[in-house]
């Protein structure tokens, strides 16, 4: 059981890293501090929106898997 959670967590972690690296530069926290000040309030559309929500979902799954592995 623990081995299964470990394998799933490794796969989710690689997917999370890929999702973070594929996001558009300047759309993160750095833009809030003057990195790209003119484009702070732009709306996400299309693939950028899907990638944003996928990143959030993968992060939540990763955190849940980490908590479950600690409890086992």
CHARMM-style PDB file with segment names, atoms N, HN, CA, C and O in Angstrom:
ATOM      1  N   UNK     1       0.820  -1.195   0.000  1.00  0.00      PROA
ATOM      2  CA  UNK     1       0.000   0.000   0.000  1.00  0.00      PROA
ATOM      3  C   UNK     1       0.867   1.263   0.000  1.00  0.00      PROA
ATOM      4  O   UNK     1       0.614   2.202  -0.754  1.00  0.00      PROA
ATOM      5  N   UNK     2       1.888   1.268   0.854  1.00  0.00      PROA
ATOM      6  HN  UNK     2       2.093   0.504   1.466  1.00  0.00      PROA
ATOM      7  CA  UNK     2       2.770   2.430   0.914  1.00  0.00      PROA
ATOM      8  C   UNK     2       3.542   2.578  -0.394  1.00  0.00      PROA
ATOM      9  O   UNK     2       3.783   3.694  -0.856  1.00  0.00      PROA
ATOM     10  N   UNK     3       3.928   1.454  -0.986  1.00  0.00      PROA
ATOM     11  HN  UNK     3       3.733   0.548  -0.611  1.00  0.00      PROA
ATOM     12  CA  UNK     3       4.664   1.493  -2.251  1.00  0.00      PROA
ATOM     13  C   UNK     3       3.803   2.111  -3.358  1.00  0.00      PROA
ATOM     14  O   UNK     3       4.306   2.862  -4.193  1.00  0.00      PROA
ATOM     15  N   UNK     4       2.512   1.793  -3.361  1.00  0.00      PROA
ATOM     16  HN  UNK     4       2.103   1.183  -2.682  1.00  0.00      PROA
ATOM     17  CA  UNK     4       1.595   2.358  -4.354  1.00  0.00      PROA
ATOM     18  C   UNK     4       1.487   3.870  -4.198  1.00  0.00      PROA
ATOM     19  O   UNK     4       1.547   4.605  -5.184  1.00  0.00      PROA
ATOM     20  N   UNK     5       1.328   4.339  -2.949  1.00  0.00      PROA
ATOM     21  HN  UNK     5       1.279   3.742  -2.148  1.00  0.00      PROA
ATOM     22  CA  UNK     5       1.247   5.776  -2.709  1.00  0.00      PROA
ATOM     23  C   UNK     5       2.548   6.472  -3.093  1.00  0.00      PROA
ATOM     24  O   UNK     5       2.523   7.595  -3.595  1.00  0.00      PROA
ATOM     25  N   UNK     6       3.673   5.824  -2.863  1.00  0.00      PROA
ATOM     26  HN  UNK     6       3.693   4.911  -2.455  1.00  0.00      PROA
ATOM     27  CA  UNK     6       4.965   6.404  -3.227  1.00  0.00      PROA
ATOM     28  C   UNK     6       5.085   6.575  -4.735  1.00  0.00      PROA
ATOM     29  O   UNK     6       5.527   7.621  -5.212  1.00  0.00      PROA
ATOM     30  N   UNK     7       4.698   5.561  -5.478  1.00  0.00      PROA
ATOM     31  HN  UNK     7       4.340   4.712  -5.091  1.00  0.00      PROA
ATOM     32  CA  UNK     7       4.768   5.635  -6.943  1.00  0.00      PROA
ATOM     33  C   UNK     7       3.829   6.712  -7.474  1.00  0.00      PROA
ATOM     34  O   UNK     7       4.203   7.485  -8.357  1.00  0.00      PROA
ATOM     35  N   UNK     8       2.607   6.766  -6.937  1.00  0.00      PROA
ATOM     36  HN  UNK     8       2.304   6.138  -6.220  1.00  0.00      PROA
ATOM     37  CA  UNK     8       1.646   7.785  -7.375  1.00  0.00      PROA
ATOM     38  C   UNK     8       2.165   9.176  -7.039  1.00  0.00      PROA
ATOM     39  O   UNK     8       2.027  10.099  -7.842  1.00  0.00      PROA
ATOM     40  N   UNK     9       2.760   9.337  -5.860  1.00  0.00      PROA
ATOM     41  HN  UNK     9       2.872   8.587  -5.208  1.00  0.00      PROA
ATOM     42  CA  UNK     9       3.278  10.639  -5.466  1.00  0.00      PROA
ATOM     43  C   UNK     9       4.442  11.074  -6.356  1.00  0.00      PROA
ATOM     44  O   UNK     9       4.560  12.257  -6.675  1.00  0.00      PROA
ATOM     45  N   UNK    10       5.286  10.159  -6.753  1.00  0.00      PROA
ATOM     46  HN  UNK    10       5.191   9.198  -6.494  1.00  0.00      PROA
ATOM     47  CA  UNK    10       6.390  10.492  -7.659  1.00  0.00      PROA
ATOM     48  C   UNK    10       5.851  10.948  -9.011  1.00  0.00      PROA
ATOM     49  O   UNK    10       6.337  11.928  -9.576  1.00  0.00      PROA
ATOM     50  N   UNK    11       4.852  10.245  -9.529  1.00  0.00      PROA
ATOM     51  HN  UNK    11       4.457   9.449  -9.070  1.00  0.00      PROA
ATOM     52  CA  UNK    11       4.253  10.619 -10.814  1.00  0.00      PROA
ATOM     53  C   UNK    11       3.608  11.994 -10.717  1.00  0.00      PROA
ATOM     54  O   UNK    11       3.788  12.830 -11.602  1.00  0.00      PROA
ATOM     55  N   UNK    12       2.848  12.232  -9.634  1.00  0.00      PROA
ATOM     56  HN  UNK    12       2.702  11.552  -8.915  1.00  0.00      PROA
ATOM     57  CA  UNK    12       2.195  13.530  -9.446  1.00  0.00      PROA
ATOM     58  C   UNK    12       3.232  14.636  -9.309  1.00  0.00      PROA
ATOM     59  O   UNK    12       3.028  15.740  -9.814  1.00  0.00      PROA
ATOM     60  N   UNK    13       4.342  14.355  -8.632  1.00  0.00      PROA
ATOM     61  HN  UNK    13       4.508  13.459  -8.221  1.00  0.00      PROA
ATOM     62  CA  UNK    13       5.365  15.387  -8.469  1.00  0.00      PROA
ATOM     63  C   UNK    13       6.002  15.767  -9.803  1.00  0.00      PROA
ATOM     64  O   UNK    13       6.261  16.945 -10.048  1.00  0.00      PROA
ATOM     65  N   UNK    14       6.259  14.782 -10.672  1.00  0.00      PROA
ATOM     66  HN  UNK    14       6.049  13.825 -10.474  1.00  0.00      PROA
ATOM     67  CA  UNK    14       6.798  15.103 -11.996  1.00  0.00      PROA
ATOM     68  C   UNK    14       5.794  15.904 -12.824  1.00  0.00      PROA
ATOM     69  O   UNK    14       6.174  16.843 -13.523  1.00  0.00      PROA
ATOM     70  N   UNK    15       4.521  15.536 -12.748  1.00  0.00      PROA
ATOM     71  HN  UNK    15       4.213  14.773 -12.181  1.00  0.00      PROA
ATOM     72  CA  UNK    15       3.494  16.285 -13.475  1.00  0.00      PROA
ATOM     73  C   UNK    15       3.367  17.705 -12.940  1.00  0.00      PROA
ATOM     74  O   UNK    15       3.170  18.642 -13.714  1.00  0.00      PROA
ATOM     75  N   UNK    16       3.477  17.873 -11.630  1.00  0.00      PROA
ATOM     76  HN  UNK    16       3.637  17.111 -11.001  1.00  0.00      PROA
ATOM     77  CA  UNK    16       3.403  19.201 -11.022  1.00  0.00      PROA
ATOM     78  C   UNK    16       4.583  20.066 -11.454  1.00  0.00      PROA
ATOM     79  O   UNK    16       4.405  21.245 -11.763  1.00  0.00      PROA
ATOM     80  N   UNK    17       5.767  19.503 -11.480  1.00  0.00      PROA
ATOM     81  HN  UNK    17       5.911  18.546 -11.229  1.00  0.00      PROA
ATOM     82  CA  UNK    17       6.945  20.244 -11.940  1.00  0.00      PROA
ATOM     83  C   UNK    17       6.772  20.672 -13.391  1.00  0.00      PROA
ATOM     84  O   UNK    17       7.075  21.812 -13.744  1.00  0.00      PROA
ATOM     85  N   UNK    18       6.287  19.765 -14.234  1.00  0.00      PROA
ATOM     86  HN  UNK    18       6.040  18.839 -13.948  1.00  0.00      PROA
ATOM     87  CA  UNK    18       6.071  20.095 -15.645  1.00  0.00      PROA
ATOM     88  C   UNK    18       5.023  21.192 -15.797  1.00  0.00      PROA
ATOM     89  O   UNK    18       5.194  22.101 -16.609  1.00  0.00      PROA
ATOM     90  N   UNK    19       3.942  21.117 -15.025  1.00  0.00      PROA
ATOM     91  HN  UNK    19       3.803  20.379 -14.366  1.00  0.00      PROA
ATOM     92  CA  UNK    19       2.890  22.130 -15.115  1.00  0.00      PROA
ATOM     93  C   UNK    19       3.403  23.496 -14.680  1.00  0.00      PROA
ATOM     94  O   UNK    19       3.036  24.510 -15.274  1.00  0.00      PROA
ATOM     95  N   UNK    20       4.236  23.535 -13.664  1.00  0.00      PROA
ATOM     96  HN  UNK    20       4.534  22.711 -13.182  1.00  0.00      PROA
ATOM     97  CA  UNK    20       4.798  24.807 -13.210  1.00  0.00      PROA
ATOM     98  C   UNK    20       5.748  25.382 -14.254  1.00  0.00      PROA
ATOM     99  O   UNK    20       5.722  26.583 -14.523  1.00  0.00      PROA
ATOM    100  N   UNK    21       6.582  24.538 -14.840  1.00  0.00      PROA
ATOM    101  HN  UNK    21       6.604  23.562 -14.621  1.00  0.00      PROA
ATOM    102  CA  UNK    21       7.548  25.026 -15.828  1.00  0.00      PROA
ATOM    103  C   UNK    21       6.890  25.468 -17.132  1.00  0.00      PROA
ATOM    104  O   UNK    21       7.442  26.307 -17.843  1.00  0.00      PROA
ATOM    105  N   UNK    22       5.728  24.921 -17.455  1.00  0.00      PROA
ATOM    106  HN  UNK    22       5.280  24.239 -16.877  1.00  0.00      PROA
ATOM    107  CA  UNK    22       5.044  25.284 -18.694  1.00  0.00      PROA
ATOM    108  C   UNK    22       4.244  26.579 -18.595  1.00  0.00      PROA
ATOM    109  O   UNK    22       3.789  27.103 -19.612  1.00  0.00      PROA
ATOM    110  N   UNK    23       4.070  27.094 -17.392  1.00  0.00      PROA
ATOM    111  HN  UNK    23       4.439  26.668 -16.566  1.00  0.00      PROA
ATOM    112  CA  UNK    23       3.287  28.316 -17.243  1.00  0.00      PROA
ATOM    113  C   UNK    23       4.034  29.511 -17.809  1.00  0.00      PROA
ATOM    114  O   UNK    23       5.262  29.530 -17.893  1.00  0.00      PROA
ATOM    115  N   UNK    24       3.249  30.505 -18.192  1.00  0.00      PROA
ATOM    116  HN  UNK    24       2.251  30.489 -18.124  1.00  0.00      PROA
ATOM    117  CA  UNK    24       3.805  31.711 -18.796  1.00  0.00      PROA
ATOM    118  C   UNK    24       4.639  32.471 -17.768  1.00  0.00      PROA
ATOM    119  O   UNK    24       4.245  32.601 -16.609  1.00  0.00      PROA
ATOM    120  N   UNK    25       5.782  32.964 -18.200  1.00  0.00      PROA
ATOM    121  HN  UNK    25       6.102  32.858 -19.141  1.00  0.00      PROA
ATOM    122  CA  UNK    25       6.643  33.725 -17.302  1.00  0.00      PROA
ATOM    123  C   UNK    25       5.968  35.043 -16.944  1.00  0.00      PROA
ATOM    124  O   UNK    25       5.260  35.632 -17.760  1.00  0.00      PROA
ATOM    125  N   UNK    26       6.196  35.500 -15.712  1.00  0.00      PROA
ATOM    126  HN  UNK    26       6.772  35.022 -15.048  1.00  0.00      PROA
ATOM    127  CA  UNK    26       5.646  36.773 -15.273  1.00  0.00      PROA
ATOM    128  C   UNK    26       4.228  36.684 -14.764  1.00  0.00      PROA
ATOM    129  O   UNK    26       3.654  37.707 -14.390  1.00  0.00      PROA
ATOM    130  N   UNK    27       3.639  35.504 -14.734  1.00  0.00      PROA
ATOM    131  HN  UNK    27       4.105  34.673 -15.038  1.00  0.00      PROA
ATOM    132  CA  UNK    27       2.269  35.396 -14.255  1.00  0.00      PROA
ATOM    133  C   UNK    27       2.214  34.973 -12.796  1.00  0.00      PROA
ATOM    134  O   UNK    27       1.131  34.749 -12.256  1.00  0.00      PROA
ATOM    135  N   UNK    28       3.363  34.861 -12.157  1.00  0.00      PROA
ATOM    136  HN  UNK    28       4.243  35.043 -12.596  1.00  0.00      PROA
ATOM    137  CA  UNK    28       3.409  34.391 -10.782  1.00  0.00      PROA
ATOM    138  C   UNK    28       3.480  35.531  -9.785  1.00  0.00      PROA
ATOM    139  O   UNK    28       3.071  36.656 -10.072  1.00  0.00      PROA
ATOM    140  N   UNK    29       3.998  35.226  -8.624  1.00  0.00      PROA
ATOM    141  HN  UNK    29       4.330  34.312  -8.390  1.00  0.00      PROA
ATOM    142  CA  UNK    29       4.071  36.175  -7.531  1.00  0.00      PROA
ATOM    143  C   UNK    29       5.051  37.307  -7.823  1.00  0.00      PROA
ATOM    144  O   UNK    29       4.892  38.408  -7.295  1.00  0.00      PROA
ATOM    145  N   UNK    30       6.045  37.061  -8.641  1.00  0.00      PROA
ATOM    146  HN  UNK    30       6.174  36.167  -9.070  1.00  0.00      PROA
ATOM    147  CA  UNK    30       7.029  38.087  -8.961  1.00  0.00      PROA
ATOM    148  C   UNK    30       6.433  39.303  -9.646  1.00  0.00      PROA
ATOM    149  O   UNK    30       6.936  40.414  -9.480  1.00  0.00      PROA
ATOM    150  N   UNK    31       5.369  39.110 -10.413  1.00  0.00      PROA
ATOM    151  HN  UNK    31       4.960  38.207 -10.548  1.00  0.00      PROA
ATOM    152  CA  UNK    31       4.740  40.236 -11.095  1.00  0.00      PROA
ATOM    153  C   UNK    31       4.029  41.156 -10.114  1.00  0.00      PROA
ATOM    154  O   UNK    31       3.811  42.327 -10.426  1.00  0.00      PROA
ATOM    155  N   UNK    32       3.666  40.666  -8.955  1.00  0.00      PROA
ATOM    156  HN  UNK    32       3.842  39.715  -8.702  1.00  0.00      PROA
ATOM    157  CA  UNK    32       3.007  41.498  -7.953  1.00  0.00      PROA
ATOM    158  C   UNK    32       3.977  42.497  -7.333  1.00  0.00      PROA
ATOM    159  O   UNK    32       3.550  43.504  -6.768  1.00  0.00      PROA
ATOM    160  N   UNK    33       5.270  42.229  -7.432  1.00  0.00      PROA
ATOM    161  HN  UNK    33       5.616  41.411  -7.891  1.00  0.00      PROA
ATOM    162  CA  UNK    33       6.278  43.104  -6.855  1.00  0.00      PROA
ATOM    163  C   UNK    33       7.040  43.895  -7.908  1.00  0.00      PROA
ATOM    164  O   UNK    33       8.181  44.293  -7.676  1.00  0.00      PROA
ATOM    165  N   UNK    34       6.427  44.126  -9.053  1.00  0.00      PROA
ATOM    166  HN  UNK    34       5.499  43.803  -9.241  1.00  0.00      PROA
ATOM    167  CA  UNK    34       7.033  44.962 -10.070  1.00  0.00      PROA
ATOM    168  C   UNK    34       7.726  44.217 -11.181  1.00  0.00      PROA
ATOM    169  O   UNK    34       8.376  44.849 -12.013  1.00  0.00      PROA
ATOM    170  N   UNK    35       7.621  42.922 -11.238  1.00  0.00      PROA
ATOM    171  HN  UNK    35       7.093  42.408 -10.562  1.00  0.00      PROA
ATOM    172  CA  UNK    35       8.266  42.148 -12.289  1.00  0.00      PROA
ATOM    173  C   UNK    35       7.675  42.430 -13.656  1.00  0.00      PROA
ATOM    174  O   UNK    35       8.411  42.561 -14.634  1.00  0.00      PROA
ATOM    175  N   UNK    36       6.376  42.524 -13.737  1.00  0.00      PROA
ATOM    176  HN  UNK    36       5.778  42.418 -12.943  1.00  0.00      PROA
ATOM    177  CA  UNK    36       5.671  42.820 -14.983  1.00  0.00      PROA
ATOM    178  C   UNK    36       4.398  43.561 -14.608  1.00  0.00      PROA
ATOM    179  O   UNK    36       3.295  43.057 -14.824  1.00  0.00      PROA
ATOM    180  N   UNK    37       4.544  44.732 -14.056  1.00  0.00      PROA
ATOM    181  HN  UNK    37       5.439  45.140 -13.880  1.00  0.00      PROA
ATOM    182  CA  UNK    37       3.443  45.461 -13.453  1.00  0.00      PROA
ATOM    183  C   UNK    37       2.285  45.795 -14.356  1.00  0.00      PROA
ATOM    184  O   UNK    37       1.161  45.930 -13.871  1.00  0.00      PROA
ATOM    185  N   UNK    38       2.508  45.936 -15.660  1.00  0.00      PROA
ATOM    186  HN  UNK    38       3.420  45.826 -16.053  1.00  0.00      PROA
ATOM    187  CA  UNK    38       1.439  46.321 -16.554  1.00  0.00      PROA
ATOM    188  C   UNK    38       0.466  45.211 -16.882  1.00  0.00      PROA
ATOM    189  O   UNK    38      -0.581  45.475 -17.473  1.00  0.00      PROA
ATOM    190  N   UNK    39       0.769  43.995 -16.524  1.00  0.00      PROA
ATOM    191  HN  UNK    39       1.620  43.780 -16.044  1.00  0.00      PROA
ATOM    192  CA  UNK    39      -0.050  42.863 -16.944  1.00  0.00      PROA
ATOM    193  C   UNK    39      -0.552  42.049 -15.747  1.00  0.00      PROA
ATOM    194  O   UNK    39      -0.727  40.835 -15.853  1.00  0.00      PROA
ATOM    195  N   UNK    40      -0.783  42.710 -14.617  1.00  0.00      PROA
ATOM    196  HN  UNK    40      -0.641  43.696 -14.530  1.00  0.00      PROA
ATOM    197  CA  UNK    40      -1.180  41.993 -13.401  1.00  0.00      PROA
ATOM    198  C   UNK    40      -2.608  41.473 -13.505  1.00  0.00      PROA
ATOM    199  O   UNK    40      -2.891  40.355 -13.075  1.00  0.00      PROA
ATOM    200  N   UNK    41      -3.501  42.262 -14.066  1.00  0.00      PROA
ATOM    201  HN  UNK    41      -3.271  43.171 -14.416  1.00  0.00      PROA
ATOM    202  CA  UNK    41      -4.919  41.929 -14.042  1.00  0.00      PROA
ATOM    203  C   UNK    41      -5.412  41.285 -15.329  1.00  0.00      PROA
ATOM    204  O   UNK    41      -6.596  41.391 -15.648  1.00  0.00      PROA
ATOM    205  N   UNK    42      -4.552  40.632 -16.065  1.00  0.00      PROA
ATOM    206  HN  UNK    42      -3.590  40.546 -15.806  1.00  0.00      PROA
ATOM    207  CA  UNK    42      -4.994  39.981 -17.295  1.00  0.00      PROA
ATOM    208  C   UNK    42      -5.737  38.694 -16.956  1.00  0.00      PROA
ATOM    209  O   UNK    42      -5.428  38.025 -15.969  1.00  0.00      PROA
ATOM    210  N   UNK    43      -6.705  38.363 -17.776  1.00  0.00      PROA
ATOM    211  HN  UNK    43      -6.956  38.907 -18.577  1.00  0.00      PROA
ATOM    212  CA  UNK    43      -7.462  37.133 -17.549  1.00  0.00      PROA
ATOM    213  C   UNK    43      -6.795  35.982 -18.278  1.00  0.00      PROA
ATOM    214  O   UNK    43      -6.221  36.152 -19.354  1.00  0.00      PROA
ATOM    215  N   UNK    44      -6.882  34.824 -17.679  1.00  0.00      PROA
ATOM    216  HN  UNK    44      -7.348  34.686 -16.805  1.00  0.00      PROA
ATOM    217  CA  UNK    44      -6.311  33.626 -18.301  1.00  0.00      PROA
ATOM    218  C   UNK    44      -7.334  33.051 -19.262  1.00  0.00      PROA
ATOM    219  O   UNK    44      -8.521  32.970 -18.946  1.00  0.00      PROA
ATOM    220  N   UNK    45      -6.869  32.656 -20.429  1.00  0.00      PROA
ATOM    221  HN  UNK    45      -5.904  32.722 -20.685  1.00  0.00      PROA
ATOM    222  CA  UNK    45      -7.776  32.105 -21.430  1.00  0.00      PROA
ATOM    223  C   UNK    45      -7.168  30.863 -22.045  1.00  0.00      PROA
ATOM    224  O   UNK    45      -5.948  30.723 -22.135  1.00  0.00      PROA
ATOM    225  N   UNK    46      -8.032  29.976 -22.461  1.00  0.00      PROA
ATOM    226  HN  UNK    46      -9.022  30.090 -22.388  1.00  0.00      PROA
ATOM    227  CA  UNK    46      -7.604  28.799 -23.208  1.00  0.00      PROA
ATOM    228  C   UNK    46      -6.705  27.876 -22.421  1.00  0.00      PROA
ATOM    229  O   UNK    46      -6.994  27.510 -21.282  1.00  0.00      PROA
ATOM    230  N   UNK    47      -5.613  27.510 -23.053  1.00  0.00      PROA
ATOM    231  HN  UNK    47      -5.379  27.808 -23.979  1.00  0.00      PROA
ATOM    232  CA  UNK    47      -4.687  26.537 -22.478  1.00  0.00      PROA
ATOM    233  C   UNK    47      -4.033  27.059 -21.202  1.00  0.00      PROA
ATOM    234  O   UNK    47      -3.730  26.280 -20.298  1.00  0.00      PROA
ATOM    235  N   UNK    48      -3.815  28.365 -21.124  1.00  0.00      PROA
ATOM    236  HN  UNK    48      -4.061  28.997 -21.859  1.00  0.00      PROA
ATOM    237  CA  UNK    48      -3.214  28.953 -19.931  1.00  0.00      PROA
ATOM    238  C   UNK    48      -4.120  28.743 -18.713  1.00  0.00      PROA
ATOM    239  O   UNK    48      -3.634  28.472 -17.614  1.00  0.00      PROA
ATOM    240  N   UNK    49      -5.421  28.867 -18.908  1.00  0.00      PROA
ATOM    241  HN  UNK    49      -5.815  29.087 -19.801  1.00  0.00      PROA
ATOM    242  CA  UNK    49      -6.382  28.660 -17.827  1.00  0.00      PROA
ATOM    243  C   UNK    49      -6.415  27.192 -17.398  1.00  0.00      PROA
ATOM    244  O   UNK    49      -6.446  26.890 -16.205  1.00  0.00      PROA
ATOM    245  N   UNK    50      -6.407  26.282 -18.377  1.00  0.00      PROA
ATOM    246  HN  UNK    50      -6.382  26.527 -19.346  1.00  0.00      PROA
ATOM    247  CA  UNK    50      -6.403  24.844 -18.079  1.00  0.00      PROA
ATOM    248  C   UNK    50      -5.135  24.473 -17.314  1.00  0.00      PROA
ATOM    249  O   UNK    50      -5.192  23.715 -16.347  1.00  0.00      PROA
ATOM    250  N   UNK    51      -4.006  25.001 -17.740  1.00  0.00      PROA
ATOM    251  HN  UNK    51      -3.960  25.617 -18.526  1.00  0.00      PROA
ATOM    252  CA  UNK    51      -2.733  24.711 -17.086  1.00  0.00      PROA
ATOM    253  C   UNK    51      -2.699  25.265 -15.661  1.00  0.00      PROA
ATOM    254  O   UNK    51      -2.147  24.635 -14.759  1.00  0.00      PROA
ATOM    255  N   UNK    52      -3.288  26.438 -15.464  1.00  0.00      PROA
ATOM    256  HN  UNK    52      -3.736  26.950 -16.197  1.00  0.00      PROA
ATOM    257  CA  UNK    52      -3.356  27.049 -14.138  1.00  0.00      PROA
ATOM    258  C   UNK    52      -4.161  26.176 -13.180  1.00  0.00      PROA
ATOM    259  O   UNK    52      -3.720  25.901 -12.064  1.00  0.00      PROA
ATOM    260  N   UNK    53      -5.343  25.740 -13.619  1.00  0.00      PROA
ATOM    261  HN  UNK    53      -5.701  25.964 -14.526  1.00  0.00      PROA
ATOM    262  CA  UNK    53      -6.180  24.892 -12.766  1.00  0.00      PROA
ATOM    263  C   UNK    53      -5.576  23.499 -12.572  1.00  0.00      PROA
ATOM    264  O   UNK    53      -5.741  22.895 -11.512  1.00  0.00      PROA
ATOM    265  N   UNK    54      -4.889  22.995 -13.575  1.00  0.00      PROA
ATOM    266  HN  UNK    54      -4.756  23.485 -14.437  1.00  0.00      PROA
ATOM    267  CA  UNK    54      -4.216  21.698 -13.442  1.00  0.00      PROA
ATOM    268  C   UNK    54      -3.097  21.781 -12.407  1.00  0.00      PROA
ATOM    269  O   UNK    54      -2.886  20.839 -11.642  1.00  0.00      PROA
ATOM    270  N   UNK    55      -2.386  22.894 -12.381  1.00  0.00      PROA
ATOM    271  HN  UNK    55      -2.557  23.659 -13.002  1.00  0.00      PROA
ATOM    272  CA  UNK    55      -1.320  23.085 -11.399  1.00  0.00      PROA
ATOM    273  C   UNK    55      -1.885  23.104  -9.986  1.00  0.00      PROA
ATOM    274  O   UNK    55      -1.325  22.491  -9.077  1.00  0.00      PROA
ATOM    275  N   UNK    56      -2.990  23.807  -9.806  1.00  0.00      PROA
ATOM    276  HN  UNK    56      -3.444  24.305 -10.544  1.00  0.00      PROA
ATOM    277  CA  UNK    56      -3.627  23.850  -8.486  1.00  0.00      PROA
ATOM    278  C   UNK    56      -4.102  22.455  -8.081  1.00  0.00      PROA
ATOM    279  O   UNK    56      -3.891  22.029  -6.945  1.00  0.00      PROA
ATOM    280  N   UNK    57      -4.738  21.752  -9.005  1.00  0.00      PROA
ATOM    281  HN  UNK    57      -4.909  22.098  -9.928  1.00  0.00      PROA
ATOM    282  CA  UNK    57      -5.226  20.405  -8.718  1.00  0.00      PROA
ATOM    283  C   UNK    57      -4.110  19.440  -8.374  1.00  0.00      PROA
ATOM    284  O   UNK    57      -4.228  18.659  -7.430  1.00  0.00      PROA
ATOM    285  N   UNK    58      -3.033  19.490  -9.131  1.00  0.00      PROA
ATOM    286  HN  UNK    58      -2.938  20.125  -9.898  1.00  0.00      PROA
ATOM    287  CA  UNK    58      -1.891  18.609  -8.858  1.00  0.00      PROA
ATOM    288  C   UNK    58      -1.242  18.932  -7.515  1.00  0.00      PROA
ATOM    289  O   UNK    58      -0.803  18.029  -6.803  1.00  0.00      PROA
ATOM    290  N   UNK    59      -1.181  20.212  -7.169  1.00  0.00      PROA
ATOM    291  HN  UNK    59      -1.537  20.946  -7.747  1.00  0.00      PROA
ATOM    292  CA  UNK    59      -0.609  20.592  -5.873  1.00  0.00      PROA
ATOM    293  C   UNK    59      -1.466  20.064  -4.726  1.00  0.00      PROA
ATOM    294  O   UNK    59      -0.938  19.578  -3.725  1.00  0.00      PROA
ATOM    295  N   UNK    60      -2.783  20.157  -4.871  1.00  0.00      PROA
ATOM    296  HN  UNK    60      -3.212  20.551  -5.683  1.00  0.00      PROA
ATOM    297  CA  UNK    60      -3.684  19.640  -3.836  1.00  0.00      PROA
ATOM    298  C   UNK    60      -3.542  18.125  -3.709  1.00  0.00      PROA
ATOM    299  O   UNK    60      -3.477  17.597  -2.599  1.00  0.00      PROA
ATOM    300  N   UNK    61      -3.494  17.430  -4.840  1.00  0.00      PROA
ATOM    301  HN  UNK    61      -3.547  17.859  -5.742  1.00  0.00      PROA
ATOM    302  CA  UNK    61      -3.322  15.972  -4.822  1.00  0.00      PROA
ATOM    303  C   UNK    61      -1.990  15.600  -4.169  1.00  0.00      PROA
ATOM    304  O   UNK    61      -1.923  14.652  -3.386  1.00  0.00      PROA
ATOM    305  N   UNK    62      -0.933  16.344  -4.490  1.00  0.00      PROA
ATOM    306  HN  UNK    62      -0.988  17.114  -5.126  1.00  0.00      PROA
ATOM    307  CA  UNK    62       0.380  16.073  -3.904  1.00  0.00      PROA
ATOM    308  C   UNK    62       0.355  16.244  -2.387  1.00  0.00      PROA
ATOM    309  O   UNK    62       0.920  15.427  -1.660  1.00  0.00      PROA
ATOM    310  N   UNK    63      -0.295  17.298  -1.909  1.00  0.00      PROA
ATOM    311  HN  UNK    63      -0.754  17.962  -2.499  1.00  0.00      PROA
ATOM    312  CA  UNK    63      -0.382  17.543  -0.467  1.00  0.00      PROA
ATOM    313  C   UNK    63      -1.188  16.449   0.222  1.00  0.00      PROA
ATOM    314  O   UNK    63      -0.798  15.965   1.285  1.00  0.00      PROA
ATOM    315  N   UNK    64      -2.307  16.059  -0.374  1.00  0.00      PROA
ATOM    316  HN  UNK    64      -2.624  16.452  -1.238  1.00  0.00      PROA
ATOM    317  CA  UNK    64      -3.136  14.996   0.206  1.00  0.00      PROA
ATOM    318  C   UNK    64      -2.362  13.679   0.265  1.00  0.00      PROA
ATOM    319  O   UNK    64      -2.402  12.978   1.276  1.00  0.00      PROA
ATOM    320  N   UNK    65      -1.664  13.347  -0.811  1.00  0.00      PROA
ATOM    321  HN  UNK    65      -1.632  13.916  -1.633  1.00  0.00      PROA
ATOM    322  CA  UNK    65      -0.863  12.118  -0.810  1.00  0.00      PROA
ATOM    323  C   UNK    65       0.235  12.160   0.250  1.00  0.00      PROA
ATOM    324  O   UNK    65       0.534  11.146   0.881  1.00  0.00      PROA
ATOM    325  N   UNK    66       0.829  13.322   0.443  1.00  0.00      PROA
ATOM    326  HN  UNK    66       0.587  14.146  -0.070  1.00  0.00      PROA
ATOM    327  CA  UNK    66       1.873  13.456   1.463  1.00  0.00      PROA
ATOM    328  C   UNK    66       1.306  13.224   2.856  1.00  0.00      PROA
ATOM    329  O   UNK    66       1.922  12.543   3.676  1.00  0.00      PROA
ATOM    330  N   UNK    67       0.138  13.788   3.123  1.00  0.00      PROA
ATOM    331  HN  UNK    67      -0.362  14.341   2.456  1.00  0.00      PROA
ATOM    332  CA  UNK    67      -0.498  13.603   4.431  1.00  0.00      PROA
ATOM    333  C   UNK    67      -0.886  12.143   4.641  1.00  0.00      PROA
ATOM    334  O   UNK    67      -0.700  11.602   5.731  1.00  0.00      PROA
ATOM    335  N   UNK    68      -1.423  11.504   3.605  1.00  0.00      PROA
ATOM    336  HN  UNK    68      -1.574  11.943   2.720  1.00  0.00      PROA
ATOM    337  CA  UNK    68      -1.811  10.095   3.712  1.00  0.00      PROA
ATOM    338  C   UNK    68      -0.583   9.225   3.978  1.00  0.00      PROA
ATOM    339  O   UNK    68      -0.639   8.307   4.796  1.00  0.00      PROA
ATOM    340  N   UNK    69       0.518   9.508   3.295  1.00  0.00      PROA
ATOM    341  HN  UNK    69       0.564  10.253   2.631  1.00  0.00      PROA
ATOM    342  CA  UNK    69       1.742   8.711   3.506  1.00  0.00      PROA
ATOM    343  C   UNK    69       2.291   8.890   4.911  1.00  0.00      PROA
ATOM    344  O   UNK    69       2.855   7.950   5.471  1.00  0.00      PROA
ATOM    345  N   UNK    70       2.142  10.065   5.491  1.00  0.00      PROA
ATOM    346  HN  UNK    70       1.684  10.828   5.036  1.00  0.00      PROA
ATOM    347  CA  UNK    70       2.609  10.285   6.861  1.00  0.00      PROA
ATOM    348  C   UNK    70       1.767   9.475   7.839  1.00  0.00      PROA
ATOM    349  O   UNK    70       2.285   8.926   8.811  1.00  0.00      PROA
ATOM    350  N   UNK    71       0.466   9.404   7.575  1.00  0.00      PROA
ATOM    351  HN  UNK    71       0.045   9.850   6.785  1.00  0.00      PROA
ATOM    352  CA  UNK    71      -0.455   8.699   8.475  1.00  0.00      PROA
ATOM    353  C   UNK    71      -0.304   7.182   8.413  1.00  0.00      PROA
ATOM    354  O   UNK    71      -0.669   6.492   9.364  1.00  0.00      PROA
ATOM    355  N   UNK    72       0.225   6.650   7.310  1.00  0.00      PROA
ATOM    356  HN  UNK    72       0.521   7.211   6.537  1.00  0.00      PROA
ATOM    357  CA  UNK    72       0.337   5.188   7.181  1.00  0.00      PROA
ATOM    358  C   UNK    72       1.486   4.625   7.960  1.00  0.00      PROA
ATOM    359  OT1 UNK    72       1.705   3.413   7.948  1.00  0.00      PROA
TER     360      UNK     72
END
